[in-house]
Amino acid sequence: MAAAPLSQDPHRIREGREKVLEVAIGREVRAHRRKQDITVADLSVSTGLSIGMLSKIENGNTSPSLTTLQSLANALAVPITSFFRGFEEGRSAVHTKAGEGVELEREGTRANHQYNLLGHIGSNSSGVIVEPYLITLNEESDIFPTFQHGGIETIYMLEGEVDYRHGDAVYPLKPGDTLFFDADAPHGPEVLVSLPARYLSIISYPQKA
């Protein structure tokens, strides 16, 4: 089956954090205006700023006063701090070395299912929370094919073999196999074929507002 074309280029180089505050503000003003389908002329009327001044602001060619920014924020119905987002926003990364993942028990975890959380980033600009786990099963582990939770889950098999149920289907997973699924359906290891078994489980779901 042919794969559907991807909507994103994984090798695309994104412009970095704005180095000049005026440029960052200008881009945010333009983005908010266009998102609301407001013309420069309309914004000029609602703020009392000339079209020429608005053009300079959006192109980063002038440093607007706080009074001007407040007028723009009121007209666009956004907090004034939103204009500084491109300048101030940072990006997080978590580096977890081998053996240093945090061992924990997730809600609904069964006996002898060892979960090691490999990293966690909370609220972020993507609007998505991602939880990567290293899961280890041994001879004493319960089988429990009825986990259910929100989000999307990806399993990548590292070691051993398990028959993994998702809904009405069972998938034999061997090292190198991947299973990608809607986690709202009942799922989990149904048969522990070859132990110990280790796999990566990556769960993603929308962050709460």
PyRosetta script that sets phi, psi and omega in degrees:
from pyrosetta import init, pose_from_sequence

init()
pose = pose_from_sequence("MAAAPLSQDPHRIREGREKVLEVAIGREVRAHRRKQDITVADLSVSTGLSIGMLSKIENGNTSPSLTTLQSLANALAVPITSFFRGFEEGRSAVHTKAGEGVELEREGTRANHQYNLLGHIGSNSSGVIVEPYLITLNEESDIFPTFQHGGIETIYMLEGEVDYRHGDAVYPLKPGDTLFFDADAPHGPEVLVSLPARYLSIISYPQKA")
pose.set_psi(1, 127.3)
pose.set_omega(1, -178.4)
pose.set_phi(2, -69.7)
pose.set_psi(2, 138.7)
pose.set_omega(2, 180.0)
pose.set_phi(3, -76.3)
pose.set_psi(3, 144.0)
pose.set_omega(3, 176.7)
pose.set_phi(4, -70.2)
pose.set_psi(4, 144.8)
pose.set_omega(4, 179.4)
pose.set_phi(5, -62.5)
pose.set_psi(5, 141.3)
pose.set_omega(5, -179.9)
pose.set_phi(6, -76.9)
pose.set_psi(6, 144.6)
pose.set_omega(6, 179.5)
pose.set_phi(7, -86.4)
pose.set_psi(7, -10.5)
pose.set_omega(7, 179.4)
pose.set_phi(8, -123.9)
pose.set_psi(8, 144.7)
pose.set_omega(8, 175.6)
pose.set_phi(9, -91.6)
pose.set_psi(9, 110.3)
pose.set_omega(9, -176.7)
pose.set_phi(10, -66.7)
pose.set_psi(10, -13.4)
pose.set_omega(10, -179.1)
pose.set_phi(11, -104.5)
pose.set_psi(11, 5.5)
pose.set_omega(11, -179.6)
pose.set_phi(12, -65.9)
pose.set_psi(12, 138.9)
pose.set_omega(12, 177.1)
pose.set_phi(13, -95.4)
pose.set_psi(13, 118.7)
pose.set_omega(13, -179.0)
pose.set_phi(14, -90.7)
pose.set_psi(14, 144.5)
pose.set_omega(14, 176.9)
pose.set_phi(15, -60.9)
pose.set_psi(15, 138.3)
pose.set_omega(15, -176.9)
pose.set_phi(16, -76.0)
pose.set_psi(16, -177.2)
pose.set_omega(16, 178.6)
pose.set_phi(17, -57.9)
pose.set_psi(17, 136.2)
pose.set_omega(17, -179.1)
pose.set_phi(18, -60.1)
pose.set_psi(18, 133.0)
pose.set_omega(18, 179.7)
pose.set_phi(19, -91.1)
pose.set_psi(19, -21.9)
pose.set_omega(19, -177.9)
pose.set_phi(20, -113.3)
pose.set_psi(20, 125.0)
pose.set_omega(20, -175.6)
pose.set_phi(21, -59.5)
pose.set_psi(21, -42.4)
pose.set_omega(21, -178.1)
pose.set_phi(22, -61.3)
pose.set_psi(22, -39.5)
pose.set_omega(22, 179.4)
pose.set_phi(23, -66.4)
pose.set_psi(23, -41.5)
pose.set_omega(23, 179.5)
pose.set_phi(24, -62.4)
pose.set_psi(24, -44.3)
pose.set_omega(24, 179.2)
pose.set_phi(25, -63.3)
pose.set_psi(25, -45.1)
pose.set_omega(25, -179.2)
pose.set_phi(26, -58.9)
pose.set_psi(26, -42.4)
pose.set_omega(26, -179.8)
pose.set_phi(27, -66.2)
pose.set_psi(27, -38.1)
pose.set_omega(27, 179.4)
pose.set_phi(28, -68.7)
pose.set_psi(28, -41.0)
pose.set_omega(28, 178.2)
pose.set_phi(29, -60.6)
pose.set_psi(29, -46.9)
pose.set_omega(29, 179.9)
pose.set_phi(30, -62.4)
pose.set_psi(30, -41.9)
pose.set_omega(30, -178.6)
pose.set_phi(31, -63.5)
pose.set_psi(31, -44.2)
pose.set_omega(31, 179.0)
pose.set_phi(32, -65.1)
pose.set_psi(32, -40.0)
pose.set_omega(32, -179.3)
pose.set_phi(33, -64.4)
pose.set_psi(33, -46.9)
pose.set_omega(33, -178.3)
pose.set_phi(34, -68.0)
pose.set_psi(34, -36.1)
pose.set_omega(34, 179.0)
pose.set_phi(35, -60.6)
pose.set_psi(35, -34.0)
pose.set_omega(35, -179.1)
pose.set_phi(36, -94.3)
pose.set_psi(36, 6.2)
pose.set_omega(36, 178.1)
pose.set_phi(37, 56.2)
pose.set_psi(37, 44.9)
pose.set_omega(37, 178.2)
pose.set_phi(38, -105.7)
pose.set_psi(38, 131.1)
pose.set_omega(38, 178.5)
pose.set_phi(39, -79.5)
pose.set_psi(39, 162.4)
pose.set_omega(39, 176.6)
pose.set_phi(40, -61.3)
pose.set_psi(40, -38.2)
pose.set_omega(40, 179.2)
pose.set_phi(41, -63.0)
pose.set_psi(41, -42.8)
pose.set_omega(41, 178.4)
pose.set_phi(42, -63.1)
pose.set_psi(42, -42.3)
pose.set_omega(42, -179.7)
pose.set_phi(43, -66.4)
pose.set_psi(43, -33.6)
pose.set_omega(43, 177.4)
pose.set_phi(44, -62.7)
pose.set_psi(44, -42.4)
pose.set_omega(44, -179.9)
pose.set_phi(45, -65.7)
pose.set_psi(45, -43.2)
pose.set_omega(45, -175.1)
pose.set_phi(46, -76.3)
pose.set_psi(46, -21.3)
pose.set_omega(46, -179.2)
pose.set_phi(47, -105.3)
pose.set_psi(47, -19.6)
pose.set_omega(47, -175.3)
pose.set_phi(48, 80.9)
pose.set_psi(48, 5.1)
pose.set_omega(48, 177.3)
pose.set_phi(49, -90.2)
pose.set_psi(49, 145.1)
pose.set_omega(49, -179.6)
pose.set_phi(50, -69.8)
pose.set_psi(50, 157.3)
pose.set_omega(50, 177.4)
pose.set_phi(51, -61.5)
pose.set_psi(51, -37.7)
pose.set_omega(51, 178.6)
pose.set_phi(52, -62.9)
pose.set_psi(52, -41.9)
pose.set_omega(52, 179.0)
pose.set_phi(53, -65.9)
pose.set_psi(53, -42.6)
pose.set_omega(53, 179.0)
pose.set_phi(54, -62.1)
pose.set_psi(54, -38.5)
pose.set_omega(54, 177.7)
pose.set_phi(55, -63.2)
pose.set_psi(55, -41.9)
pose.set_omega(55, 178.1)
pose.set_phi(56, -63.4)
pose.set_psi(56, -40.8)
pose.set_omega(56, -179.7)
pose.set_phi(57, -64.1)
pose.set_psi(57, -47.6)
pose.set_omega(57, -176.8)
pose.set_phi(58, -67.0)
pose.set_psi(58, -27.2)
pose.set_omega(58, 179.4)
pose.set_phi(59, -92.1)
pose.set_psi(59, 2.9)
pose.set_omega(59, 177.4)
pose.set_phi(60, 71.8)
pose.set_psi(60, 24.7)
pose.set_omega(60, -176.5)
pose.set_phi(61, -97.2)
pose.set_psi(61, 2.7)
pose.set_omega(61, 177.2)
pose.set_phi(62, -149.0)
pose.set_psi(62, 159.2)
pose.set_omega(62, 179.6)
pose.set_phi(63, -103.8)
pose.set_psi(63, 102.2)
pose.set_omega(63, -176.2)
pose.set_phi(64, -70.2)
pose.set_psi(64, 145.6)
pose.set_omega(64, 177.4)
pose.set_phi(65, -73.8)
pose.set_psi(65, 166.6)
pose.set_omega(65, 177.0)
pose.set_phi(66, -62.3)
pose.set_psi(66, -35.7)
pose.set_omega(66, 178.1)
pose.set_phi(67, -62.6)
pose.set_psi(67, -42.5)
pose.set_omega(67, 178.5)
pose.set_phi(68, -64.4)
pose.set_psi(68, -43.7)
pose.set_omega(68, 179.5)
pose.set_phi(69, -63.6)
pose.set_psi(69, -37.3)
pose.set_omega(69, 178.4)
pose.set_phi(70, -65.2)
pose.set_psi(70, -38.9)
pose.set_omega(70, 177.7)
pose.set_phi(71, -63.6)
pose.set_psi(71, -41.8)
pose.set_omega(71, 178.5)
pose.set_phi(72, -65.9)
pose.set_psi(72, -42.0)
pose.set_omega(72, -179.9)
pose.set_phi(73, -62.5)
pose.set_psi(73, -41.7)
pose.set_omega(73, 179.0)
pose.set_phi(74, -65.2)
pose.set_psi(74, -42.4)
pose.set_omega(74, -177.9)
pose.set_phi(75, -67.5)
pose.set_psi(75, -34.2)
pose.set_omega(75, -177.6)
pose.set_phi(76, -94.4)
pose.set_psi(76, -4.0)
pose.set_omega(76, 178.8)
pose.set_phi(77, 57.6)
pose.set_psi(77, 47.0)
pose.set_omega(77, 177.1)
pose.set_phi(78, -132.2)
pose.set_psi(78, 155.3)
pose.set_omega(78, 175.7)
pose.set_phi(79, -67.4)
pose.set_psi(79, 146.0)
pose.set_omega(79, -178.1)
pose.set_phi(80, -60.5)
pose.set_psi(80, -28.8)
pose.set_omega(80, -179.7)
pose.set_phi(81, -66.8)
pose.set_psi(81, -20.0)
pose.set_omega(81, -179.3)
pose.set_phi(82, -65.1)
pose.set_psi(82, -21.6)
pose.set_omega(82, 179.8)
pose.set_phi(83, -73.8)
pose.set_psi(83, -16.2)
pose.set_omega(83, -178.3)
pose.set_phi(84, -99.9)
pose.set_psi(84, 2.0)
pose.set_omega(84, -172.2)
pose.set_phi(85, -58.9)
pose.set_psi(85, -45.3)
pose.set_omega(85, -177.4)
pose.set_phi(86, -66.8)
pose.set_psi(86, -21.5)
pose.set_omega(86, -179.2)
pose.set_phi(87, -89.0)
pose.set_psi(87, -37.4)
pose.set_omega(87, -172.4)
pose.set_phi(88, -93.9)
pose.set_psi(88, -24.3)
pose.set_omega(88, -169.5)
pose.set_phi(89, -67.5)
pose.set_psi(89, 129.9)
pose.set_omega(89, 176.8)
pose.set_phi(90, -104.8)
pose.set_psi(90, 175.8)
pose.set_omega(90, 177.8)
pose.set_phi(91, -127.5)
pose.set_psi(91, 139.5)
pose.set_omega(91, -175.6)
pose.set_phi(92, -103.7)
pose.set_psi(92, 152.9)
pose.set_omega(92, 172.9)
pose.set_phi(93, -142.0)
pose.set_psi(93, 146.5)
pose.set_omega(93, 179.0)
pose.set_phi(94, -124.1)
pose.set_psi(94, 122.4)
pose.set_omega(94, 179.2)
pose.set_phi(95, -109.1)
pose.set_psi(95, 114.4)
pose.set_omega(95, 178.8)
pose.set_phi(96, -113.9)
pose.set_psi(96, 117.3)
pose.set_omega(96, -179.4)
pose.set_phi(97, -77.4)
pose.set_psi(97, 161.4)
pose.set_omega(97, -177.6)
pose.set_phi(98, -54.2)
pose.set_psi(98, 130.7)
pose.set_omega(98, 177.4)
pose.set_phi(99, 82.2)
pose.set_psi(99, -0.2)
pose.set_omega(99, -176.1)
pose.set_phi(100, -105.8)
pose.set_psi(100, 6.9)
pose.set_omega(100, 176.7)
pose.set_phi(101, -63.9)
pose.set_psi(101, 149.1)
pose.set_omega(101, -177.9)
pose.set_phi(102, -80.2)
pose.set_psi(102, 117.4)
pose.set_omega(102, 178.2)
pose.set_phi(103, -78.4)
pose.set_psi(103, 132.6)
pose.set_omega(103, -177.1)
pose.set_phi(104, -152.2)
pose.set_psi(104, 172.5)
pose.set_omega(104, 175.1)
pose.set_phi(105, -114.5)
pose.set_psi(105, 117.2)
pose.set_omega(105, 175.5)
pose.set_phi(106, -80.4)
pose.set_psi(106, 157.6)
pose.set_omega(106, 177.3)
pose.set_phi(107, -58.3)
pose.set_psi(107, 128.0)
pose.set_omega(107, 179.9)
pose.set_phi(108, 87.8)
pose.set_psi(108, 1.5)
pose.set_omega(108, -179.1)
pose.set_phi(109, -62.8)
pose.set_psi(109, 138.8)
pose.set_omega(109, -179.5)
pose.set_phi(110, -95.1)
pose.set_psi(110, 169.8)
pose.set_omega(110, -176.5)
pose.set_phi(111, -60.2)
pose.set_psi(111, 133.5)
pose.set_omega(111, 175.8)
pose.set_phi(112, 61.2)
pose.set_psi(112, 26.9)
pose.set_omega(112, 166.1)
pose.set_phi(113, -97.2)
pose.set_psi(113, 106.3)
pose.set_omega(113, -176.1)
pose.set_phi(114, -90.0)
pose.set_psi(114, 120.6)
pose.set_omega(114, 179.3)
pose.set_phi(115, -109.2)
pose.set_psi(115, 125.7)
pose.set_omega(115, 172.4)
pose.set_phi(116, -116.7)
pose.set_psi(116, 112.9)
pose.set_omega(116, 177.4)
pose.set_phi(117, -74.5)
pose.set_psi(117, 121.8)
pose.set_omega(117, -173.4)
pose.set_phi(118, -90.8)
pose.set_psi(118, -7.6)
pose.set_omega(118, 179.1)
pose.set_phi(119, 165.2)
pose.set_psi(119, 160.0)
pose.set_omega(119, -179.1)
pose.set_phi(120, -158.1)
pose.set_psi(120, 130.6)
pose.set_omega(120, 172.3)
pose.set_phi(121, -121.5)
pose.set_psi(121, 125.2)
pose.set_omega(121, -177.6)
pose.set_phi(122, -77.2)
pose.set_psi(122, -131.7)
pose.set_omega(122, -178.4)
pose.set_phi(123, -56.3)
pose.set_psi(123, 133.7)
pose.set_omega(123, -178.3)
pose.set_phi(124, -152.5)
pose.set_psi(124, 170.0)
pose.set_omega(124, -173.3)
pose.set_phi(125, -70.1)
pose.set_psi(125, -18.0)
pose.set_omega(125, -178.4)
pose.set_phi(126, -74.8)
pose.set_psi(126, -22.0)
pose.set_omega(126, -176.7)
pose.set_phi(127, 78.7)
pose.set_psi(127, 9.3)
pose.set_omega(127, -177.5)
pose.set_phi(128, -124.2)
pose.set_psi(128, 135.9)
pose.set_omega(128, 172.9)
pose.set_phi(129, -100.0)
pose.set_psi(129, 134.1)
pose.set_omega(129, 178.7)
pose.set_phi(130, -123.5)
pose.set_psi(130, 128.8)
pose.set_omega(130, 179.0)
pose.set_phi(131, -119.6)
pose.set_psi(131, 107.8)
pose.set_omega(131, 177.0)
pose.set_phi(132, -94.6)
pose.set_psi(132, 127.4)
pose.set_omega(132, -179.7)
pose.set_phi(133, -122.5)
pose.set_psi(133, 146.4)
pose.set_omega(133, 165.6)
pose.set_phi(134, -104.2)
pose.set_psi(134, 117.0)
pose.set_omega(134, -175.1)
pose.set_phi(135, -109.6)
pose.set_psi(135, 131.6)
pose.set_omega(135, 179.9)
pose.set_phi(136, -120.7)
pose.set_psi(136, 130.6)
pose.set_omega(136, 177.2)
pose.set_phi(137, -119.0)
pose.set_psi(137, 140.5)
pose.set_omega(137, 177.5)
pose.set_phi(138, -128.6)
pose.set_psi(138, -171.4)
pose.set_omega(138, -175.2)
pose.set_phi(139, -60.2)
pose.set_psi(139, -24.3)
pose.set_omega(139, -176.4)
pose.set_phi(140, -96.1)
pose.set_psi(140, 1.6)
pose.set_omega(140, -177.1)
pose.set_phi(141, -72.7)
pose.set_psi(141, 139.5)
pose.set_omega(141, 174.6)
pose.set_phi(142, -70.1)
pose.set_psi(142, 148.9)
pose.set_omega(142, 166.1)
pose.set_phi(143, -92.6)
pose.set_psi(143, 140.5)
pose.set_omega(143, -174.0)
pose.set_phi(144, -157.5)
pose.set_psi(144, 84.0)
pose.set_omega(144, -173.6)
pose.set_phi(145, -87.4)
pose.set_psi(145, 26.5)
pose.set_omega(145, -176.8)
pose.set_phi(146, -128.0)
pose.set_psi(146, 32.2)
pose.set_omega(146, 170.0)
pose.set_phi(147, -62.6)
pose.set_psi(147, 144.2)
pose.set_omega(147, 173.0)
pose.set_phi(148, -146.4)
pose.set_psi(148, 131.4)
pose.set_omega(148, 176.3)
pose.set_phi(149, -161.0)
pose.set_psi(149, 168.2)
pose.set_omega(149, -178.9)
pose.set_phi(150, -74.2)
pose.set_psi(150, 165.5)
pose.set_omega(150, 172.4)
pose.set_phi(151, 97.3)
pose.set_psi(151, -169.9)
pose.set_omega(151, 178.8)
pose.set_phi(152, -115.2)
pose.set_psi(152, 139.6)
pose.set_omega(152, -179.3)
pose.set_phi(153, -125.0)
pose.set_psi(153, 142.0)
pose.set_omega(153, 174.2)
pose.set_phi(154, -122.8)
pose.set_psi(154, 129.6)
pose.set_omega(154, 176.7)
pose.set_phi(155, -114.3)
pose.set_psi(155, 131.7)
pose.set_omega(155, 175.2)
pose.set_phi(156, -124.3)
pose.set_psi(156, 116.9)
pose.set_omega(156, -174.3)
pose.set_phi(157, -78.0)
pose.set_psi(157, 128.7)
pose.set_omega(157, -179.4)
pose.set_phi(158, -104.9)
pose.set_psi(158, -40.9)
pose.set_omega(158, -172.5)
pose.set_phi(159, -152.3)
pose.set_psi(159, 148.3)
pose.set_omega(159, 179.4)
pose.set_phi(160, 76.3)
pose.set_psi(160, -171.4)
pose.set_omega(160, 179.9)
pose.set_phi(161, -142.9)
pose.set_psi(161, 138.3)
pose.set_omega(161, 174.5)
pose.set_phi(162, -139.3)
pose.set_psi(162, 151.0)
pose.set_omega(162, 168.3)
pose.set_phi(163, -95.1)
pose.set_psi(163, 116.8)
pose.set_omega(163, -171.3)
pose.set_phi(164, -110.3)
pose.set_psi(164, 124.2)
pose.set_omega(164, -179.3)
pose.set_phi(165, -90.9)
pose.set_psi(165, 139.1)
pose.set_omega(165, 168.5)
pose.set_phi(166, -137.2)
pose.set_psi(166, 111.8)
pose.set_omega(166, -176.5)
pose.set_phi(167, 62.2)
pose.set_psi(167, -123.8)
pose.set_omega(167, -178.4)
pose.set_phi(168, -93.6)
pose.set_psi(168, -0.4)
pose.set_omega(168, -176.3)
pose.set_phi(169, -110.0)
pose.set_psi(169, 150.4)
pose.set_omega(169, 176.1)
pose.set_phi(170, -121.9)
pose.set_psi(170, 131.2)
pose.set_omega(170, -176.5)
pose.set_phi(171, -116.5)
pose.set_psi(171, 123.5)
pose.set_omega(171, 175.0)
pose.set_phi(172, -76.6)
pose.set_psi(172, 118.8)
pose.set_omega(172, -176.8)
pose.set_phi(173, -108.3)
pose.set_psi(173, 125.9)
pose.set_omega(173, 177.1)
pose.set_phi(174, -122.6)
pose.set_psi(174, 165.4)
pose.set_omega(174, -179.0)
pose.set_phi(175, -50.5)
pose.set_psi(175, 129.6)
pose.set_omega(175, -178.7)
pose.set_phi(176, 96.3)
pose.set_psi(176, -14.1)
pose.set_omega(176, 179.0)
pose.set_phi(177, -77.8)
pose.set_psi(177, 150.6)
pose.set_omega(177, 177.6)
pose.set_phi(178, -126.8)
pose.set_psi(178, 140.4)
pose.set_omega(178, 173.4)
pose.set_phi(179, -128.5)
pose.set_psi(179, 125.6)
pose.set_omega(179, -175.6)
pose.set_phi(180, -124.2)
pose.set_psi(180, 123.0)
pose.set_omega(180, -170.0)
pose.set_phi(181, -155.7)
pose.set_psi(181, 163.5)
pose.set_omega(181, 173.1)
pose.set_phi(182, -75.2)
pose.set_psi(182, 116.4)
pose.set_omega(182, -172.5)
pose.set_phi(183, -77.9)
pose.set_psi(183, -2.5)
pose.set_omega(183, 178.7)
pose.set_phi(184, -75.5)
pose.set_psi(184, -18.2)
pose.set_omega(184, 176.1)
pose.set_phi(185, -82.7)
pose.set_psi(185, 150.1)
pose.set_omega(185, 177.0)
pose.set_phi(186, -58.0)
pose.set_psi(186, 133.7)
pose.set_omega(186, -177.7)
pose.set_phi(187, -154.7)
pose.set_psi(187, 161.9)
pose.set_omega(187, 177.7)
pose.set_phi(188, 150.6)
pose.set_psi(188, 169.1)
pose.set_omega(188, 179.8)
pose.set_phi(189, -69.2)
pose.set_psi(189, 124.7)
pose.set_omega(189, -177.7)
pose.set_phi(190, -101.3)
pose.set_psi(190, -36.6)
pose.set_omega(190, 177.7)
pose.set_phi(191, -132.7)
pose.set_psi(191, 126.3)
pose.set_omega(191, 177.3)
pose.set_phi(192, -91.4)
pose.set_psi(192, 97.0)
pose.set_omega(192, -170.7)
pose.set_phi(193, -78.1)
pose.set_psi(193, -48.5)
pose.set_omega(193, -177.7)
pose.set_phi(194, -138.8)
pose.set_psi(194, 121.4)
pose.set_omega(194, -174.7)
pose.set_phi(195, -120.2)
pose.set_psi(195, 156.3)
pose.set_omega(195, -0.1)
pose.set_phi(196, -70.3)
pose.set_psi(196, 153.3)
pose.set_omega(196, 178.3)
pose.set_phi(197, -117.2)
pose.set_psi(197, 135.8)
pose.set_omega(197, 178.7)
pose.set_phi(198, -133.6)
pose.set_psi(198, 134.5)
pose.set_omega(198, 176.1)
pose.set_phi(199, -149.5)
pose.set_psi(199, 154.2)
pose.set_omega(199, 173.6)
pose.set_phi(200, -85.5)
pose.set_psi(200, 134.2)
pose.set_omega(200, 175.0)
pose.set_phi(201, -123.2)
pose.set_psi(201, 116.7)
pose.set_omega(201, -177.9)
pose.set_phi(202, -116.1)
pose.set_psi(202, 115.0)
pose.set_omega(202, -176.4)
pose.set_phi(203, -109.8)
pose.set_psi(203, 130.7)
pose.set_omega(203, 177.7)
pose.set_phi(204, -128.1)
pose.set_psi(204, 142.5)
pose.set_omega(204, -178.9)
pose.set_phi(205, -158.1)
pose.set_psi(205, 157.4)
pose.set_omega(205, -178.2)
pose.set_phi(206, -64.5)
pose.set_psi(206, 140.3)
pose.set_omega(206, 175.3)
pose.set_phi(207, -78.1)
pose.set_psi(207, 147.7)
pose.set_omega(207, -178.9)
pose.set_phi(208, -73.3)
pose.set_psi(208, 146.3)
pose.set_omega(208, -179.9)
pose.set_phi(209, -67.2)
pose.dump_pdb("model.pdb")
